[in-house]
């Protein structure tokens, strides 16, 4: 059972496409790209990290199924907990450094359907180590 309430929205500090570094676990130190996030479970899937082997059957034996998959041992990435990854960004020198994620409110100009404009704010992710937008 999930520890979060059903009506509560869950937010992760990383998004799909971010570069992250493993800071714990058997793949500690590896850097990869986030392939998928599961906020309700608090997990992320990272390319090249937490590789597991699955034993799959051939599905061509079933006539009612349209697609066929080749059986055998298949390696794929398994999800890891989001607390075990840290965001990687480039600093001013071009080196990759790990950072925490902060949020900043920025004033923007929005346009209504009738064409009039108004001021509003939106949340922006920033890297704590560099202070720049992610």
C-alpha positions as CSV (number, residue, x, y, z in Angstrom):
1,X,0.0,0.0,0.0
2,X,1.3,3.4,-0.9
3,X,2.1,5.7,2.0
4,X,0.7,8.8,0.3
5,X,-3.0,9.7,0.3
6,X,-5.0,9.1,-2.8
7,X,-6.0,12.7,-3.5
8,X,-2.5,14.1,-2.7
9,X,-0.4,14.9,-5.7
10,X,3.1,13.6,-5.6
11,X,6.1,15.5,-7.1
12,X,9.6,14.2,-7.8
13,X,12.7,16.4,-8.0
14,X,13.6,14.9,-11.4
15,X,11.8,14.7,-14.7
16,X,11.9,12.5,-17.8
17,X,15.0,13.5,-19.9
18,X,17.1,14.8,-16.9
19,X,20.7,13.5,-16.5
20,X,21.1,12.0,-13.0
21,X,23.8,10.3,-11.0
22,X,23.3,7.3,-8.8
23,X,24.2,8.2,-5.2
24,X,23.4,4.9,-3.6
25,X,22.9,1.2,-4.4
26,X,24.8,-1.3,-6.5
27,X,25.2,1.2,-9.4
28,X,26.5,4.1,-7.3
29,X,28.4,6.7,-9.4
30,X,26.8,5.8,-12.7
31,X,25.3,8.7,-14.7
32,X,22.3,8.2,-17.0
33,X,19.2,9.8,-18.4
34,X,15.8,9.4,-16.8
35,X,13.6,7.3,-19.1
36,X,10.5,7.3,-17.0
37,X,9.1,8.5,-13.7
38,X,6.4,6.9,-11.5
39,X,5.6,9.7,-9.0
40,X,2.9,7.7,-7.2
41,X,5.5,5.1,-6.4
42,X,8.4,7.5,-5.9
43,X,10.6,5.7,-8.4
44,X,12.5,6.6,-11.6
45,X,13.9,4.4,-14.4
46,X,17.4,5.4,-15.5
47,X,19.1,4.3,-18.7
48,X,21.9,1.8,-18.0
49,X,21.2,1.6,-14.3
50,X,19.8,-1.3,-12.3
51,X,19.8,-3.8,-15.1
52,X,17.7,-6.9,-14.4
53,X,17.3,-10.0,-16.5
54,X,13.8,-11.3,-17.2
55,X,12.9,-14.8,-18.6
56,X,10.3,-14.4,-21.3
57,X,8.3,-17.1,-23.1
58,X,7.6,-17.1,-26.8
59,X,4.1,-15.7,-27.5
60,X,3.9,-16.9,-31.0
61,X,2.3,-20.1,-29.8
62,X,-1.0,-18.3,-29.0
63,X,-3.0,-17.9,-32.2
64,X,-5.4,-15.2,-30.9
65,X,-2.5,-12.7,-30.2
66,X,-1.5,-10.6,-33.1
67,X,2.0,-9.8,-32.1
68,X,4.8,-12.3,-31.5
69,X,7.7,-11.9,-29.1
70,X,10.8,-13.9,-29.1
71,X,11.4,-15.6,-25.8
72,X,14.7,-15.9,-23.9
73,X,16.5,-13.9,-21.3
74,X,15.9,-10.1,-21.8
75,X,17.9,-7.5,-19.9
76,X,16.2,-4.2,-19.1
77,X,16.3,-1.3,-16.6
78,X,14.2,-1.6,-13.4
79,X,13.0,1.4,-11.5
80,X,15.0,2.8,-8.6
81,X,13.8,5.0,-5.8
82,X,14.0,8.7,-6.5
83,X,16.0,9.3,-3.3
84,X,18.9,7.3,-4.8
85,X,19.5,9.7,-7.7
86,X,20.7,13.3,-7.8
87,X,20.4,15.7,-10.7
88,X,23.5,16.5,-12.8
89,X,24.0,19.9,-14.5
90,X,26.9,21.7,-16.2
91,X,28.5,24.5,-14.3
92,X,30.2,27.6,-15.8
93,X,33.4,25.7,-16.7
94,X,31.4,23.0,-18.6
95,X,32.0,20.4,-16.0
96,X,29.1,18.2,-14.8
97,X,28.3,18.6,-11.1
98,X,25.5,17.2,-8.9
99,X,23.0,19.6,-7.5
100,X,19.8,19.8,-5.5
101,X,16.7,21.2,-7.2
102,X,15.2,24.5,-6.1
103,X,12.1,26.3,-7.2
104,X,11.8,30.0,-7.9
105,X,8.8,32.1,-8.8
106,X,9.2,34.2,-12.0
107,X,6.9,37.0,-13.2
108,X,5.6,36.4,-16.7
109,X,3.1,38.1,-19.1
110,X,0.2,35.9,-20.1
111,X,-2.5,36.6,-22.7
112,X,-6.2,36.1,-22.4
113,X,-8.3,34.7,-25.2
114,X,-9.7,38.2,-25.9
115,X,-6.1,39.5,-26.5
116,X,-5.6,41.4,-23.3
117,X,-2.4,40.8,-21.3
118,X,-1.8,40.4,-17.6
119,X,1.0,39.7,-15.2
120,X,1.3,36.3,-13.5
121,X,3.9,34.1,-11.9
122,X,5.1,30.6,-12.8
123,X,7.4,28.2,-11.0
124,X,10.8,27.6,-12.4
125,X,13.3,24.8,-11.5
126,X,16.7,26.1,-10.6
127,X,20.0,24.2,-9.8
128,X,21.1,25.1,-6.3
129,X,24.8,24.8,-7.1
130,X,24.7,27.2,-10.1
131,X,21.6,29.2,-9.5
132,X,20.6,28.8,-13.2
133,X,17.4,27.5,-14.7
134,X,17.2,23.8,-15.5
